[in-house]
Amino acid sequence: MLNNPYINTRTKVLCVIGHPIEHSMSPSMHNAALKELSLDFVYLAFDVSPKDLEKAVLGFKKHDMKGINVTIPHKEAIIKYLDKIDPLAEKIGAVNTIKNINGQLIGRNTDAFGAKKALIDTGFELRSKKALIIGAGGAARAISFALSDEIDEIFICNRNEKRAIRLAKDLKDSTKTTATGRTLSNEVLKSLIDKVDLLINTTPLGMYPDVEKTPIPQKLLANHLFVYDIIYNPLKTQLLKDACEIGCKTLNGIDMFINQGALAFEWWTDMKPNINTMKEKILELLAKK
């Protein structure tokens, strides 16, 4: 649903880019919020392959795109094409939100706050806890830095061990938390599960349409864990189903998604969106799947 059926040359354009992008619900969520506030904007989605990323960024400037969300796999790679990024995004090394200010593309990271707020809102106490984060991409970087000011120790597991080790080093260099990077294997996971309180999946494993996939076999899970999967489509991934079956407390990615989206929306438009409207739209779409 578009916010303005009379789109014209004055209508401002917002968008999300990724590869693939067909699964994204950002256009529906943002357009619902824009319509409610009667703002003359439209929010679109563009599939941008990695090889075309630089051309896409040049296009944003040429066509005066007012705001851009960035998702997998571009959150880190896009930084070198931006004019400026804020200090938190620079420390994280990943950008998920861009604003065009007089032809200058400015990058921020709203994933960090969005993910942490969703976790805190459940009542989970971060202090004196240890976390295991699956993945080492843009979302993993944002979440690990967001948690690092309170959590005691973070383990990063990734199929590409070098990326995990690099993220752990960046955390140790920039924060007070203890961090370790390991390869993602059943053997390593088995050795870490009993040491941690919080397990966070930041990979797309289990995302629609590959809903039967999971980053961790159920036999390796333990019921003392709080399991947080940042995927929101489906709301209950295979990982969360497996975790629920053995008695774990769980959290899906819908509130992180809405929190980060609301921050981006406000930055672009200088108006606060109705978070309930955004969430209702996402739940409505998910109910149809």
C-alpha positions in Angstrom: 0.0 0.0 0.0 1.5 3.3 -1.1 1.0 6.4 1.1 0.2 8.7 -1.7 -1.8 7.6 -4.8 -0.9 10.9 -6.5 2.8 10.4 -6.7 4.4 13.2 -8.7 7.7 14.9 -9.3 7.7 16.4 -5.8 7.2 13.1 -4.0 10.3 12.2 -2.0 11.8 8.7 -2.5 13.0 6.4 0.3 14.2 2.8 -0.3 15.8 -0.4 0.9 18.6 -2.2 -1.0 19.8 -5.7 -0.6 20.4 -8.9 -2.5 18.0 -10.7 -2.6 15.3 -8.2 -1.5 12.0 -9.9 -2.4 11.4 -11.0 1.2 11.7 -7.5 2.7 8.7 -6.0 4.4 10.2 -2.6 4.9 8.2 -1.0 2.1 4.9 -2.1 3.6 5.9 -1.0 7.1 7.3 2.4 6.1 4.5 3.2 3.6 1.9 2.5 6.2 3.6 4.9 8.6 4.0 7.5 5.9 0.4 7.3 5.0 -0.8 7.8 8.5 1.3 11.0 8.8 0.2 12.2 5.3 3.8 12.6 4.2 4.5 13.0 0.5 7.1 10.2 0.4 7.1 6.7 -1.1 9.3 3.8 0.0 10.6 1.3 -2.5 12.8 -1.8 -2.6 15.7 -2.4 -5.0 17.6 -5.6 -5.6 21.3 -4.4 -5.9 23.9 -7.1 -6.6 27.4 -6.5 -5.0 28.9 -5.7 -8.3 26.5 -2.9 -8.9 26.7 -1.3 -5.4 28.9 1.7 -6.4 26.6 2.4 -9.4 23.6 2.3 -7.1 25.1 4.8 -4.7 25.8 7.2 -7.5 22.2 6.8 -8.6 21.0 7.7 -5.1 22.8 11.0 -5.4 21.8 11.7 -9.0 18.2 11.0 -8.4 18.1 12.7 -5.0 17.0 9.7 -2.9 16.2 11.1 0.5 16.9 8.0 2.6 18.2 4.4 2.1 18.0 1.3 4.3 20.8 -1.2 3.7 20.4 -4.9 4.3 22.4 -8.1 3.5 25.0 -8.2 2.0 25.8 -4.5 1.7 26.0 -3.2 5.3 29.8 -3.2 5.4 30.7 -2.8 1.8 28.7 0.4 1.3 30.7 2.4 3.7 33.5 3.2 1.3 31.0 4.8 -1.1 29.5 7.2 1.5 30.5 10.8 2.3 30.4 10.4 6.0 29.3 8.0 8.8 28.6 8.7 12.4 31.0 7.6 15.1 29.0 4.6 16.3 28.7 3.2 12.7 32.4 3.8 12.2 33.2 1.9 15.3 30.8 -0.9 14.3 32.0 -1.0 10.7 28.5 -1.4 9.3 25.8 0.9 8.1 22.1 0.1 7.7 20.6 3.6 7.3 21.6 6.5 5.0 20.3 10.0 4.7 20.9 12.3 1.7 21.7 15.7 3.1 22.2 18.2 0.3 23.9 15.6 -1.9 26.0 14.2 0.9 25.2 10.6 1.9 25.5 10.2 5.6 25.5 6.7 7.2 24.3 5.5 10.6 23.6 2.2 12.3 20.2 1.9 13.8 20.4 -1.9 14.1 22.5 -1.6 17.3 19.9 0.3 19.3 17.0 -1.6 17.8 18.4 -5.0 18.8 19.4 -4.0 22.3 16.1 -2.2 23.0 14.1 -5.3 21.9 16.2 -7.5 24.2 15.9 -5.2 27.2 12.2 -4.8 26.7 11.8 -8.5 27.5 13.3 -8.0 30.9 16.6 -9.7 30.1 19.4 -8.5 32.4 22.6 -7.9 30.4 25.0 -7.3 33.2 27.3 -10.1 34.2 26.1 -12.2 31.3 28.0 -14.0 28.5 26.7 -14.2 24.9 27.3 -16.4 21.9 26.7 -14.6 18.6 26.3 -16.7 15.4 27.5 -14.7 12.4 30.1 -12.0 11.9 28.4 -9.7 9.3 26.9 -6.2 9.7 24.1 -7.2 12.1 26.5 -9.2 14.3 28.8 -6.3 14.4 26.0 -3.9 15.4 24.6 -6.2 18.1 28.0 -7.1 19.6 29.0 -3.5 19.9 25.6 -2.5 21.3 25.8 -5.2 24.0 29.5 -4.7 24.8 29.0 -1.9 27.3 27.1 -4.1 29.7 27.8 -7.8 28.9 30.9 -9.5 30.3 32.0 -11.7 27.5 31.1 -12.3 23.9 31.9 -15.3 21.7 31.6 -14.9 17.9 31.1 -18.0 15.8 31.1 -17.8 12.0 31.7 -20.2 9.1 34.5 -17.9 8.0 36.6 -18.0 11.1 38.8 -15.0 10.0 35.7 -12.7 10.1 34.8 -13.9 13.6 38.4 -13.3 14.8 38.4 -9.9 13.2 35.2 -8.9 14.9 36.4 -10.2 18.3 39.6 -8.1 17.9 37.6 -5.0 17.0 35.5 -5.5 20.1 38.6 -5.9 22.3 40.3 -2.9 20.8 37.3 -0.6 21.1 35.4 -1.8 24.2 35.9 -3.2 27.7 34.3 -6.5 27.0 36.2 -9.8 26.5 35.6 -11.3 23.0 36.7 -14.4 21.2 36.2 -15.4 17.6 35.8 -19.1 16.6 34.7 -21.2 13.6 31.1 -22.2 13.4 31.1 -26.0 14.0 29.1 -28.4 16.1 32.2 -29.2 18.1 32.9 -25.5 18.9 29.2 -24.8 19.7 29.1 -27.8 22.1 32.0 -26.4 24.0 30.5 -22.9 24.3 26.8 -23.5 25.0 27.2 -24.3 28.8 29.4 -21.1 29.2 26.9 -18.6 27.9 23.5 -17.2 29.0 22.4 -15.6 25.7 22.5 -17.0 22.2 21.9 -14.7 19.2 21.5 -15.8 15.6 22.4 -12.9 13.2 22.6 -15.1 10.1 19.8 -15.6 7.5 19.7 -19.3 8.2 16.0 -20.1 8.8 14.7 -17.0 6.9 11.8 -17.4 4.5 11.6 -19.4 2.3 14.3 -21.7 3.7 12.4 -22.0 7.0 13.6 -25.5 7.9 17.2 -24.4 8.2 18.9 -23.6 11.5 22.4 -22.6 12.5 22.4 -24.9 15.5 21.0 -28.5 15.9 18.5 -28.8 18.7 20.7 -31.4 20.4 23.3 -28.7 21.1 20.8 -26.3 22.8 20.3 -26.1 26.6 17.3 -24.9 28.5 19.2 -22.3 30.5 19.7 -20.2 27.3 17.8 -17.1 26.2 17.7 -17.6 22.4 17.3 -14.5 20.3 16.9 -14.9 16.5 16.9 -11.6 14.6 14.9 -13.1 11.7 11.3 -11.8 11.6 10.0 -13.8 8.7 9.0 -16.3 9.9 8.2 -15.1 13.4 9.2 -18.5 14.8 12.2 -19.9 13.0 13.3 -23.5 13.3 15.9 -22.4 15.9 13.2 -20.7 18.0 10.9 -23.8 17.7 13.7 -26.0 18.8 14.6 -23.7 21.7 10.9 -23.5 22.9 10.6 -27.2 22.8 13.3 -27.6 25.4 12.2 -24.8 27.6 14.3 -21.8 26.6 13.1 -18.2 26.7 13.1 -16.8 23.2 12.8 -13.6 21.2 12.3 -13.1 17.4 13.4 -10.2 15.3 10.2 -8.3 14.7 10.8 -5.7 17.5 14.4 -5.2 16.4 13.2 -4.7 12.9 10.6 -2.1 13.9 12.8 -0.3 16.4 15.6 0.2 13.8 13.0 1.2 11.2 11.4 3.8 13.4 14.7 5.4 14.1 15.5 5.6 10.4 12.0 7.0 9.7 12.4 9.8 12.3 15.8 10.7 11.0 14.6 11.0 7.4 11.3 12.8 8.0 11.9 14.6 11.4 8.6 13.0 12.5 8.0 10.1 14.9 6.2 7.2 13.3 3.5 5.2 15.0 5.3 2.0 16.1 2.0 0.2 16.6 1.0 0.9 13.0 4.4 -0.4 11.8 4.1 -3.6 13.8 0.4 -4.2 12.9 1.4 -4.0 9.2 4.2 -6.5 9.6 2.0 -8.9 11.5 -0.8 -8.6 8.9 1.6 -9.5 6.2 3.1 -12.4 8.1 -0.4 -13.8 8.8 -1.0 -14.1 5.1 2.0 -16.3 4.5 
